[in-house]
């Protein structure tokens, strides 16, 4: 069975929705800035990928709106967008028992931090009875299911920065196994609070020292010095192709293969030889029944860290040969949305296939000689490829690659107002 992307809910620092996102990624609109006065992470972050403030009452009415972690608010917003984009109303267009929801992410850690501070300052009575439902990583999926009457498979995925891509892979597995006709899958992350930012800062993993914050994220560039922490959510509607066709829906692209491996090397560092990442890509290609030569674009994990970019480039060369495939990292504009990055990047691949246009790596002014590749940089590159691959790698050595195939006629939809 083939899984088709029929809806997108994207909310990242570069914009909301498929059309705004792809326009930003191909025109160079950066979502990176300095946290403003009053932002809780202003003292911890020199630069970040921010979303606007959101009133929780826009997604949940009544007293419950006061106890929602930001990850849940973002997940609920993007779920509405994704289902509307797919033209799906649960119970009308899909059996509630035949639709699932999988949402990855680290959980509501900002709620935990605020509650620890409250208890320290005011004692045990200050701890909210809603603490648990604020921090549990399954709450975004559970809240979405409650809001939309989704009664099929529901889960959360916690594979660090590979979580969103893993959610998509799990959704493909559900559809291929015949356990679901539709799956809403992706990730939601809201990491812009002091303790979380400080742990990355103290590890010297974050970009620093840049006068212009829009230039701080520089994947594969010789001057890169870390990633830019960002918040956001991204959910895709994956649908069994026959189910979509019965509704008269074409979709953006097909997810025809995935690979998932583990480095078994180090809690935070990638394998220098890229062996786990290379095997992951090979598995995705094999699952999709294509060769490396068929693939015309790779959206790299490309965070802008010294070790990670080199390891991924090494893996790409192992699979595609030196300079063998056009590569870019859209994190130069979005920053690193942790688990949600992989879903934004899968969407970028689908939109690139439909539009015949590859988004570049911006700010790649001086490519690192240790990262040799056919870098798409400076401006978007026209392409007629039918296949694109996206990589997501997480702490603990988690590797996930997704392989997408172009759907004839999808380009018009990708550029349309409904996107």
Buried (B, 14 or more C-beta within 10 A) or exposed (E): EBBBBBBBBBBBBBBBBBBBBBBBBBEBBBBBBBBEEEBBBBEBBBBBBBBEEBEBEEBBEEEBBEBBBBBBBBBBBBBBBBBBBBBBEBEEBBEEEBBBBBBBBBBBBBBBBBBEEBBEEEEEEEEBEBBEBBBBBBBBBBBBBEBBEBBBBBBBBBBBBBBBBBBBBBBBBBBBEEEBBBBBBBBBBBBBBBBBBBEBBEEEBBBBEBEEBBBBBBBBBEEBBBBBBBBBBBBBBBBBBEBBEEEEBBBBBBBBBBBBBBBEBEEBBBBEBBBBBBBBBBBBBEBBEBEBEBBBBBBBBBBBBEBBBBBBBBBBBBBBEEEBBBBBBBBBBBBBBBBBBBBBBBBBBBBBBBBBBBBBBBBBEEBBEEBBBBBBBEEBBEBEBBBBBBBBBBBBBBBBBBBBBBBEEBBEBBBEEEB
